[in-house]
Amino acid sequence: MTADKIKGPASYFPSIEKKYGRPISDWQAFVRMHYPAKHMELVGMLKSEHGMGHGHANAVVAHTLAEDKPAAA
């Protein structure tokens, strides 16, 4: 039995943790701390303040925003 392959932004998480030396929960806390900034503002902050590459920053922000999006009523 094989595990389902991780898809979407979360597929970047192992390489983000390895490259930047912090767990994803730390990066998500950073993103949440800067709400209500917009998606690309948050990506820019991760890039400029932490040297994160665009793809990695975008993955963290997209996944965090998706988790925090209120469920449709």
Distance bins in CASP14 RR format, pairs under 12 A and 6 or more apart:
PFRMAT RR
TARGET T0000
AUTHOR 0000-0000-0000
RMODE 2
METHOD distances of the structure
MODEL  1
4 10 0 0 0 0 0 1 0 0 0 0 0
4 11 0 0 0 0 0 1 0 0 0 0 0
5 11 1 0 0 1 0 0 0 0 0 0 0
6 12 0 0 0 0 1 0 0 0 0 0 0
6 13 1 0 0 1 0 0 0 0 0 0 0
6 14 0 0 0 0 1 0 0 0 0 0 0
6 15 0 0 0 0 0 1 0 0 0 0 0
6 59 0 0 0 0 0 1 0 0 0 0 0
6 63 0 0 0 0 0 1 0 0 0 0 0
7 13 0 0 0 0 0 1 0 0 0 0 0
7 59 0 0 0 0 0 1 0 0 0 0 0
7 63 0 0 0 0 0 1 0 0 0 0 0
8 55 0 0 0 0 0 1 0 0 0 0 0
8 58 0 0 0 0 0 1 0 0 0 0 0
8 59 1 0 0 1 0 0 0 0 0 0 0
8 60 0 0 0 0 0 1 0 0 0 0 0
8 62 0 0 0 0 1 0 0 0 0 0 0
8 63 1 0 0 1 0 0 0 0 0 0 0
8 66 0 0 0 0 1 0 0 0 0 0 0
9 15 0 0 0 0 0 1 0 0 0 0 0
9 16 0 0 0 0 1 0 0 0 0 0 0
9 24 0 0 0 0 1 0 0 0 0 0 0
9 27 0 0 0 0 0 1 0 0 0 0 0
9 28 0 0 0 0 0 1 0 0 0 0 0
9 31 0 0 0 0 0 1 0 0 0 0 0
9 39 0 0 0 0 0 1 0 0 0 0 0
9 43 0 0 0 0 0 1 0 0 0 0 0
9 55 0 0 0 0 1 0 0 0 0 0 0
9 56 0 0 0 0 1 0 0 0 0 0 0
9 57 0 0 0 0 0 1 0 0 0 0 0
9 58 1 0 0 1 0 0 0 0 0 0 0
9 59 1 1 0 0 0 0 0 0 0 0 0
9 60 1 0 0 1 0 0 0 0 0 0 0
9 61 0 0 0 0 1 0 0 0 0 0 0
9 62 1 0 1 0 0 0 0 0 0 0 0
9 63 1 0 1 0 0 0 0 0 0 0 0
9 64 0 0 0 0 1 0 0 0 0 0 0
9 65 0 0 0 0 1 0 0 0 0 0 0
9 66 1 0 0 1 0 0 0 0 0 0 0
9 67 0 0 0 0 0 1 0 0 0 0 0
10 16 0 0 0 0 1 0 0 0 0 0 0
10 17 0 0 0 0 0 1 0 0 0 0 0
10 24 0 0 0 0 1 0 0 0 0 0 0
10 28 0 0 0 0 0 1 0 0 0 0 0
10 59 1 0 0 1 0 0 0 0 0 0 0
10 60 0 0 0 0 1 0 0 0 0 0 0
10 62 0 0 0 0 1 0 0 0 0 0 0
10 63 1 0 1 0 0 0 0 0 0 0 0
10 64 0 0 0 0 0 1 0 0 0 0 0
10 66 0 0 0 0 1 0 0 0 0 0 0
10 67 0 0 0 0 0 1 0 0 0 0 0
11 24 0 0 0 0 0 1 0 0 0 0 0
11 55 0 0 0 0 0 1 0 0 0 0 0
11 56 0 0 0 0 0 1 0 0 0 0 0
11 59 1 0 0 1 0 0 0 0 0 0 0
11 62 0 0 0 0 0 1 0 0 0 0 0
11 63 0 0 0 0 1 0 0 0 0 0 0
12 18 0 0 0 0 0 1 0 0 0 0 0
12 19 0 0 0 0 1 0 0 0 0 0 0
12 20 0 0 0 0 0 1 0 0 0 0 0
12 24 0 0 0 0 1 0 0 0 0 0 0
12 27 0 0 0 0 0 1 0 0 0 0 0
12 52 0 0 0 0 0 1 0 0 0 0 0
12 53 0 0 0 0 0 1 0 0 0 0 0
12 54 0 0 0 0 0 1 0 0 0 0 0
12 55 1 0 0 1 0 0 0 0 0 0 0
12 56 1 0 1 0 0 0 0 0 0 0 0
12 57 0 0 0 0 1 0 0 0 0 0 0
12 58 0 0 0 0 1 0 0 0 0 0 0
12 59 1 0 1 0 0 0 0 0 0 0 0
12 60 1 0 0 1 0 0 0 0 0 0 0
12 61 0 0 0 0 0 1 0 0 0 0 0
12 62 0 0 0 0 1 0 0 0 0 0 0
12 63 0 0 0 0 1 0 0 0 0 0 0
13 19 0 0 0 0 0 1 0 0 0 0 0
13 20 0 0 0 0 0 1 0 0 0 0 0
13 21 0 0 0 0 0 1 0 0 0 0 0
13 22 0 0 0 0 0 1 0 0 0 0 0
13 23 0 0 0 0 1 0 0 0 0 0 0
13 24 1 0 1 0 0 0 0 0 0 0 0
13 25 0 0 0 0 0 1 0 0 0 0 0
13 26 0 0 0 0 0 1 0 0 0 0 0
13 27 0 0 0 0 1 0 0 0 0 0 0
13 28 0 0 0 0 0 1 0 0 0 0 0
13 56 0 0 0 0 1 0 0 0 0 0 0
13 59 1 0 0 1 0 0 0 0 0 0 0
13 60 0 0 0 0 1 0 0 0 0 0 0
13 62 0 0 0 0 0 1 0 0 0 0 0
13 63 1 0 0 1 0 0 0 0 0 0 0
13 64 0 0 0 0 0 1 0 0 0 0 0
14 20 0 0 0 0 0 1 0 0 0 0 0
14 21 0 0 0 0 0 1 0 0 0 0 0
14 23 0 0 0 0 0 1 0 0 0 0 0
14 24 0 0 0 0 1 0 0 0 0 0 0
14 56 0 0 0 0 0 1 0 0 0 0 0
14 59 0 0 0 0 0 1 0 0 0 0 0
15 21 0 0 0 0 0 1 0 0 0 0 0
15 24 0 0 0 0 0 1 0 0 0 0 0
15 52 0 0 0 0 0 1 0 0 0 0 0
15 53 0 0 0 0 0 1 0 0 0 0 0
15 55 0 0 0 0 0 1 0 0 0 0 0
15 56 1 0 0 1 0 0 0 0 0 0 0
15 59 0 0 0 0 1 0 0 0 0 0 0
15 60 0 0 0 0 0 1 0 0 0 0 0
16 22 0 0 0 0 1 0 0 0 0 0 0
16 23 0 0 0 0 1 0 0 0 0 0 0
16 24 1 0 0 1 0 0 0 0 0 0 0
16 25 0 0 0 0 0 1 0 0 0 0 0
16 26 0 0 0 0 0 1 0 0 0 0 0
16 27 1 0 0 1 0 0 0 0 0 0 0
16 28 0 0 0 0 0 1 0 0 0 0 0
16 46 0 0 0 0 1 0 0 0 0 0 0
16 50 0 0 0 0 0 1 0 0 0 0 0
16 51 0 0 0 0 0 1 0 0 0 0 0
16 52 1 0 0 1 0 0 0 0 0 0 0
16 53 0 0 0 0 1 0 0 0 0 0 0
16 55 0 0 0 0 1 0 0 0 0 0 0
16 56 1 0 1 0 0 0 0 0 0 0 0
16 57 0 0 0 0 1 0 0 0 0 0 0
16 58 0 0 0 0 0 1 0 0 0 0 0
16 59 1 0 0 1 0 0 0 0 0 0 0
16 60 1 0 0 1 0 0 0 0 0 0 0
16 61 0 0 0 0 0 1 0 0 0 0 0
16 63 0 0 0 0 0 1 0 0 0 0 0
17 23 1 0 1 0 0 0 0 0 0 0 0
17 24 1 0 0 1 0 0 0 0 0 0 0
17 25 0 0 0 0 1 0 0 0 0 0 0
17 26 0 0 0 0 1 0 0 0 0 0 0
17 27 0 0 0 0 1 0 0 0 0 0 0
17 28 0 0 0 0 0 1 0 0 0 0 0
17 52 0 0 0 0 0 1 0 0 0 0 0
17 56 0 0 0 0 0 1 0 0 0 0 0
17 59 0 0 0 0 0 1 0 0 0 0 0
17 60 0 0 0 0 0 1 0 0 0 0 0
18 24 0 0 0 0 0 1 0 0 0 0 0
18 56 0 0 0 0 0 1 0 0 0 0 0
19 27 0 0 0 0 0 1 0 0 0 0 0
19 50 0 0 0 0 0 1 0 0 0 0 0
19 51 0 0 0 0 1 0 0 0 0 0 0
19 52 0 0 0 0 1 0 0 0 0 0 0
19 53 0 0 0 0 1 0 0 0 0 0 0
19 55 0 0 0 0 0 1 0 0 0 0 0
19 56 1 0 0 1 0 0 0 0 0 0 0
19 57 0 0 0 0 0 1 0 0 0 0 0
19 59 0 0 0 0 0 1 0 0 0 0 0
19 60 0 0 0 0 0 1 0 0 0 0 0
20 26 0 0 0 0 1 0 0 0 0 0 0
20 27 1 0 0 1 0 0 0 0 0 0 0
20 30 0 0 0 0 0 1 0 0 0 0 0
20 46 0 0 0 0 1 0 0 0 0 0 0
20 47 0 0 0 0 0 1 0 0 0 0 0
20 49 0 0 0 0 0 1 0 0 0 0 0
20 50 1 0 0 1 0 0 0 0 0 0 0
20 51 0 0 0 0 1 0 0 0 0 0 0
20 52 1 0 0 1 0 0 0 0 0 0 0
20 53 0 0 0 0 1 0 0 0 0 0 0
20 56 1 0 0 1 0 0 0 0 0 0 0
20 57 0 0 0 0 0 1 0 0 0 0 0
20 59 0 0 0 0 0 1 0 0 0 0 0
20 60 0 0 0 0 1 0 0 0 0 0 0
21 27 0 0 0 0 1 0 0 0 0 0 0
21 50 0 0 0 0 0 1 0 0 0 0 0
21 52 0 0 0 0 0 1 0 0 0 0 0
21 56 0 0 0 0 0 1 0 0 0 0 0
22 28 0 0 0 0 0 1 0 0 0 0 0
22 29 0 0 0 0 1 0 0 0 0 0 0
22 30 0 0 0 0 1 0 0 0 0 0 0
22 46 0 0 0 0 0 1 0 0 0 0 0
22 50 0 0 0 0 1 0 0 0 0 0 0
22 52 0 0 0 0 0 1 0 0 0 0 0
22 56 0 0 0 0 0 1 0 0 0 0 0
22 60 0 0 0 0 0 1 0 0 0 0 0
23 29 0 0 0 0 1 0 0 0 0 0 0
23 30 0 0 0 0 0 1 0 0 0 0 0
23 60 0 0 0 0 0 1 0 0 0 0 0
24 30 0 0 0 0 0 1 0 0 0 0 0
24 31 0 0 0 0 0 1 0 0 0 0 0
24 56 0 0 0 0 0 1 0 0 0 0 0
24 59 0 0 0 0 1 0 0 0 0 0 0
24 60 1 0 0 1 0 0 0 0 0 0 0
24 61 0 0 0 0 0 1 0 0 0 0 0
24 63 0 0 0 0 1 0 0 0 0 0 0
24 64 0 0 0 0 1 0 0 0 0 0 0
24 67 0 0 0 0 0 1 0 0 0 0 0
25 31 0 0 0 0 0 1 0 0 0 0 0
25 32 0 0 0 0 0 1 0 0 0 0 0
25 60 0 0 0 0 0 1 0 0 0 0 0
25 63 0 0 0 0 0 1 0 0 0 0 0
25 64 0 0 0 0 0 1 0 0 0 0 0
25 67 0 0 0 0 0 1 0 0 0 0 0
26 32 0 0 0 0 0 1 0 0 0 0 0
26 33 0 0 0 0 0 1 0 0 0 0 0
26 46 0 0 0 0 0 1 0 0 0 0 0
26 50 0 0 0 0 0 1 0 0 0 0 0
26 52 0 0 0 0 0 1 0 0 0 0 0
26 60 0 0 0 0 1 0 0 0 0 0 0
26 64 0 0 0 0 0 1 0 0 0 0 0
27 33 0 0 0 0 0 1 0 0 0 0 0
27 34 0 0 0 0 0 1 0 0 0 0 0
27 42 0 0 0 0 0 1 0 0 0 0 0
27 43 0 0 0 0 0 1 0 0 0 0 0
27 45 0 0 0 0 0 1 0 0 0 0 0
27 46 1 0 0 1 0 0 0 0 0 0 0
27 49 0 0 0 0 0 1 0 0 0 0 0
27 50 0 0 0 0 1 0 0 0 0 0 0
27 51 0 0 0 0 0 1 0 0 0 0 0
27 52 0 0 0 0 1 0 0 0 0 0 0
27 53 0 0 0 0 0 1 0 0 0 0 0
27 56 0 0 0 0 1 0 0 0 0 0 0
27 57 0 0 0 0 1 0 0 0 0 0 0
27 58 0 0 0 0 0 1 0 0 0 0 0
27 59 0 0 0 0 1 0 0 0 0 0 0
27 60 1 0 1 0 0 0 0 0 0 0 0
27 61 0 0 0 0 1 0 0 0 0 0 0
27 62 0 0 0 0 0 1 0 0 0 0 0
27 63 0 0 0 0 1 0 0 0 0 0 0
27 64 1 0 0 1 0 0 0 0 0 0 0
28 34 0 0 0 0 0 1 0 0 0 0 0
28 35 0 0 0 0 0 1 0 0 0 0 0
28 42 0 0 0 0 0 1 0 0 0 0 0
28 46 0 0 0 0 0 1 0 0 0 0 0
28 59 0 0 0 0 0 1 0 0 0 0 0
28 60 1 0 0 1 0 0 0 0 0 0 0
28 61 0 0 0 0 1 0 0 0 0 0 0
28 62 0 0 0 0 0 1 0 0 0 0 0
28 63 1 0 0 1 0 0 0 0 0 0 0
28 64 1 0 1 0 0 0 0 0 0 0 0
28 65 0 0 0 0 1 0 0 0 0 0 0
28 66 0 0 0 0 0 1 0 0 0 0 0
28 67 1 0 0 1 0 0 0 0 0 0 0
28 68 0 0 0 0 1 0 0 0 0 0 0
29 35 0 0 0 0 0 1 0 0 0 0 0
29 60 0 0 0 0 0 1 0 0 0 0 0
29 64 0 0 0 0 1 0 0 0 0 0 0
29 68 0 0 0 0 0 1 0 0 0 0 0
30 37 0 0 0 0 0 1 0 0 0 0 0
30 42 0 0 0 0 1 0 0 0 0 0 0
30 43 0 0 0 0 0 1 0 0 0 0 0
30 44 0 0 0 0 0 1 0 0 0 0 0
30 45 1 0 0 1 0 0 0 0 0 0 0
30 46 1 0 0 1 0 0 0 0 0 0 0
30 49 0 0 0 0 1 0 0 0 0 0 0
30 50 1 0 0 1 0 0 0 0 0 0 0
30 52 0 0 0 0 1 0 0 0 0 0 0
30 57 0 0 0 0 0 1 0 0 0 0 0
30 60 0 0 0 0 1 0 0 0 0 0 0
30 61 0 0 0 0 1 0 0 0 0 0 0
30 64 0 0 0 0 1 0 0 0 0 0 0
31 37 0 0 0 0 1 0 0 0 0 0 0
31 38 0 0 0 0 0 1 0 0 0 0 0
31 39 0 0 0 0 1 0 0 0 0 0 0
31 41 0 0 0 0 0 1 0 0 0 0 0
31 42 1 0 1 0 0 0 0 0 0 0 0
31 43 0 0 0 0 1 0 0 0 0 0 0
31 44 0 0 0 0 0 1 0 0 0 0 0
31 45 0 0 0 0 1 0 0 0 0 0 0
31 46 1 0 0 1 0 0 0 0 0 0 0
31 49 0 0 0 0 0 1 0 0 0 0 0
31 50 0 0 0 0 0 1 0 0 0 0 0
31 52 0 0 0 0 0 1 0 0 0 0 0
31 57 0 0 0 0 1 0 0 0 0 0 0
31 58 0 0 0 0 0 1 0 0 0 0 0
31 59 0 0 0 0 0 1 0 0 0 0 0
31 60 1 0 0 1 0 0 0 0 0 0 0
31 61 1 0 1 0 0 0 0 0 0 0 0
31 62 0 0 0 0 1 0 0 0 0 0 0
31 63 0 0 0 0 1 0 0 0 0 0 0
31 64 1 0 1 0 0 0 0 0 0 0 0
31 65 1 0 0 1 0 0 0 0 0 0 0
31 66 0 0 0 0 0 1 0 0 0 0 0
31 67 0 0 0 0 1 0 0 0 0 0 0
31 68 0 0 0 0 1 0 0 0 0 0 0
32 42 0 0 0 0 1 0 0 0 0 0 0
32 45 0 0 0 0 0 1 0 0 0 0 0
32 60 0 0 0 0 0 1 0 0 0 0 0
32 61 0 0 0 0 0 1 0 0 0 0 0
32 63 0 0 0 0 0 1 0 0 0 0 0
32 64 1 0 0 1 0 0 0 0 0 0 0
32 65 0 0 0 0 1 0 0 0 0 0 0
32 67 0 0 0 0 1 0 0 0 0 0 0
32 68 1 0 0 1 0 0 0 0 0 0 0
33 42 0 0 0 0 0 1 0 0 0 0 0
33 45 0 0 0 0 1 0 0 0 0 0 0
33 46 0 0 0 0 0 1 0 0 0 0 0
33 49 0 0 0 0 0 1 0 0 0 0 0
33 64 0 0 0 0 0 1 0 0 0 0 0
34 41 1 0 0 1 0 0 0 0 0 0 0
34 42 1 0 1 0 0 0 0 0 0 0 0
34 43 0 0 0 0 0 1 0 0 0 0 0
34 44 0 0 0 0 0 1 0 0 0 0 0
34 45 1 0 0 1 0 0 0 0 0 0 0
34 46 0 0 0 0 1 0 0 0 0 0 0
34 49 0 0 0 0 1 0 0 0 0 0 0
34 60 0 0 0 0 0 1 0 0 0 0 0
34 61 0 0 0 0 1 0 0 0 0 0 0
34 64 0 0 0 0 0 1 0 0 0 0 0
34 65 0 0 0 0 0 1 0 0 0 0 0
35 41 0 0 0 0 0 1 0 0 0 0 0
35 42 0 0 0 0 1 0 0 0 0 0 0
35 45 0 0 0 0 0 1 0 0 0 0 0
35 61 0 0 0 0 0 1 0 0 0 0 0
35 64 0 0 0 0 1 0 0 0 0 0 0
35 65 0 0 0 0 1 0 0 0 0 0 0
35 68 0 0 0 0 1 0 0 0 0 0 0
35 69 0 0 0 0 0 1 0 0 0 0 0
36 42 0 0 0 0 1 0 0 0 0 0 0
36 65 0 0 0 0 0 1 0 0 0 0 0
36 68 0 0 0 0 0 1 0 0 0 0 0
37 43 0 0 0 0 1 0 0 0 0 0 0
37 44 0 0 0 0 1 0 0 0 0 0 0
37 45 1 0 0 1 0 0 0 0 0 0 0
37 46 0 0 0 0 0 1 0 0 0 0 0
37 61 0 0 0 0 1 0 0 0 0 0 0
37 64 0 0 0 0 0 1 0 0 0 0 0
37 65 0 0 0 0 0 1 0 0 0 0 0
38 44 0 0 0 0 0 1 0 0 0 0 0
38 45 0 0 0 0 0 1 0 0 0 0 0
38 61 0 0 0 0 1 0 0 0 0 0 0
38 65 0 0 0 0 1 0 0 0 0 0 0
39 45 0 0 0 0 0 1 0 0 0 0 0
39 46 0 0 0 0 0 1 0 0 0 0 0
39 57 0 0 0 0 0 1 0 0 0 0 0
39 58 0 0 0 0 1 0 0 0 0 0 0
39 59 0 0 0 0 0 1 0 0 0 0 0
39 60 0 0 0 0 0 1 0 0 0 0 0
39 61 1 0 1 0 0 0 0 0 0 0 0
39 62 1 0 0 1 0 0 0 0 0 0 0
39 63 0 0 0 0 0 1 0 0 0 0 0
39 64 0 0 0 0 1 0 0 0 0 0 0
39 65 1 0 0 1 0 0 0 0 0 0 0
39 66 0 0 0 0 0 1 0 0 0 0 0
39 68 0 0 0 0 0 1 0 0 0 0 0
39 69 0 0 0 0 0 1 0 0 0 0 0
40 46 0 0 0 0 0 1 0 0 0 0 0
40 47 0 0 0 0 0 1 0 0 0 0 0
40 54 0 0 0 0 0 1 0 0 0 0 0
40 57 0 0 0 0 1 0 0 0 0 0 0
40 58 0 0 0 0 1 0 0 0 0 0 0
40 61 0 0 0 0 1 0 0 0 0 0 0
40 62 0 0 0 0 0 1 0 0 0 0 0
40 65 0 0 0 0 0 1 0 0 0 0 0
41 47 0 0 0 0 0 1 0 0 0 0 0
41 48 0 0 0 0 0 1 0 0 0 0 0
41 49 0 0 0 0 0 1 0 0 0 0 0
41 57 0 0 0 0 0 1 0 0 0 0 0
41 61 0 0 0 0 1 0 0 0 0 0 0
41 65 0 0 0 0 0 1 0 0 0 0 0
42 48 0 0 0 0 0 1 0 0 0 0 0
42 49 0 0 0 0 0 1 0 0 0 0 0
42 50 0 0 0 0 0 1 0 0 0 0 0
42 52 0 0 0 0 0 1 0 0 0 0 0
42 57 1 0 0 1 0 0 0 0 0 0 0
42 58 0 0 0 0 1 0 0 0 0 0 0
42 59 0 0 0 0 0 1 0 0 0 0 0
42 60 0 0 0 0 1 0 0 0 0 0 0
42 61 1 0 1 0 0 0 0 0 0 0 0
42 62 0 0 0 0 1 0 0 0 0 0 0
42 63 0 0 0 0 0 1 0 0 0 0 0
42 64 0 0 0 0 1 0 0 0 0 0 0
42 65 1 0 0 1 0 0 0 0 0 0 0
42 68 0 0 0 0 0 1 0 0 0 0 0
43 49 0 0 0 0 0 1 0 0 0 0 0
43 50 0 0 0 0 0 1 0 0 0 0 0
43 51 0 0 0 0 0 1 0 0 0 0 0
43 52 0 0 0 0 1 0 0 0 0 0 0
43 53 0 0 0 0 1 0 0 0 0 0 0
43 54 1 0 0 1 0 0 0 0 0 0 0
43 55 0 0 0 0 1 0 0 0 0 0 0
43 56 0 0 0 0 1 0 0 0 0 0 0
43 57 1 0 1 0 0 0 0 0 0 0 0
43 58 1 0 1 0 0 0 0 0 0 0 0
43 59 0 0 0 0 1 0 0 0 0 0 0
43 60 0 0 0 0 1 0 0 0 0 0 0
43 61 1 0 1 0 0 0 0 0 0 0 0
43 62 0 0 0 0 1 0 0 0 0 0 0
43 64 0 0 0 0 0 1 0 0 0 0 0
43 65 0 0 0 0 0 1 0 0 0 0 0
44 50 0 0 0 0 1 0 0 0 0 0 0
44 51 0 0 0 0 1 0 0 0 0 0 0
44 52 0 0 0 0 1 0 0 0 0 0 0
44 53 0 0 0 0 1 0 0 0 0 0 0
44 54 0 0 0 0 1 0 0 0 0 0 0
44 55 0 0 0 0 0 1 0 0 0 0 0
44 56 0 0 0 0 0 1 0 0 0 0 0
44 57 1 0 0 1 0 0 0 0 0 0 0
44 58 0 0 0 0 1 0 0 0 0 0 0
44 60 0 0 0 0 0 1 0 0 0 0 0
44 61 0 0 0 0 1 0 0 0 0 0 0
45 51 0 0 0 0 0 1 0 0 0 0 0
45 52 0 0 0 0 1 0 0 0 0 0 0
45 57 0 0 0 0 1 0 0 0 0 0 0
45 60 0 0 0 0 0 1 0 0 0 0 0
45 61 0 0 0 0 1 0 0 0 0 0 0
46 52 1 0 1 0 0 0 0 0 0 0 0
46 53 1 0 0 1 0 0 0 0 0 0 0
46 54 0 0 0 0 1 0 0 0 0 0 0
46 55 0 0 0 0 1 0 0 0 0 0 0
46 56 1 0 0 1 0 0 0 0 0 0 0
46 57 1 1 0 0 0 0 0 0 0 0 0
46 58 0 0 0 0 1 0 0 0 0 0 0
46 59 0 0 0 0 1 0 0 0 0 0 0
46 60 1 0 0 1 0 0 0 0 0 0 0
46 61 1 0 0 1 0 0 0 0 0 0 0
46 62 0 0 0 0 0 1 0 0 0 0 0
46 64 0 0 0 0 0 1 0 0 0 0 0
47 53 1 0 1 0 0 0 0 0 0 0 0
47 54 1 0 0 1 0 0 0 0 0 0 0
47 55 0 0 0 0 1 0 0 0 0 0 0
47 56 0 0 0 0 1 0 0 0 0 0 0
47 57 1 0 1 0 0 0 0 0 0 0 0
47 58 0 0 0 0 1 0 0 0 0 0 0
47 60 0 0 0 0 0 1 0 0 0 0 0
47 61 0 0 0 0 0 1 0 0 0 0 0
48 54 0 0 0 0 0 1 0 0 0 0 0
48 57 0 0 0 0 1 0 0 0 0 0 0
49 57 0 0 0 0 0 1 0 0 0 0 0
50 56 0 0 0 0 1 0 0 0 0 0 0
50 57 0 0 0 0 1 0 0 0 0 0 0
50 60 0 0 0 0 0 1 0 0 0 0 0
51 57 0 0 0 0 1 0 0 0 0 0 0
52 58 0 0 0 0 1 0 0 0 0 0 0
52 59 0 0 0 0 1 0 0 0 0 0 0
52 60 1 0 0 1 0 0 0 0 0 0 0
52 61 0 0 0 0 1 0 0 0 0 0 0
53 59 0 0 0 0 1 0 0 0 0 0 0
53 60 0 0 0 0 0 1 0 0 0 0 0
53 61 0 0 0 0 0 1 0 0 0 0 0
54 60 0 0 0 0 0 1 0 0 0 0 0
54 61 0 0 0 0 0 1 0 0 0 0 0
54 62 0 0 0 0 0 1 0 0 0 0 0
55 61 0 0 0 0 1 0 0 0 0 0 0
55 62 0 0 0 0 1 0 0 0 0 0 0
55 63 0 0 0 0 0 1 0 0 0 0 0
56 62 0 0 0 0 0 1 0 0 0 0 0
56 63 0 0 0 0 0 1 0 0 0 0 0
57 63 0 0 0 0 0 1 0 0 0 0 0
57 64 0 0 0 0 0 1 0 0 0 0 0
58 64 0 0 0 0 0 1 0 0 0 0 0
58 65 0 0 0 0 0 1 0 0 0 0 0
59 65 0 0 0 0 0 1 0 0 0 0 0
59 66 0 0 0 0 0 1 0 0 0 0 0
60 66 0 0 0 0 0 1 0 0 0 0 0
60 67 0 0 0 0 0 1 0 0 0 0 0
61 67 0 0 0 0 0 1 0 0 0 0 0
61 68 0 0 0 0 0 1 0 0 0 0 0
62 68 0 0 0 0 0 1 0 0 0 0 0
62 69 0 0 0 0 0 1 0 0 0 0 0
63 69 0 0 0 0 0 1 0 0 0 0 0
END
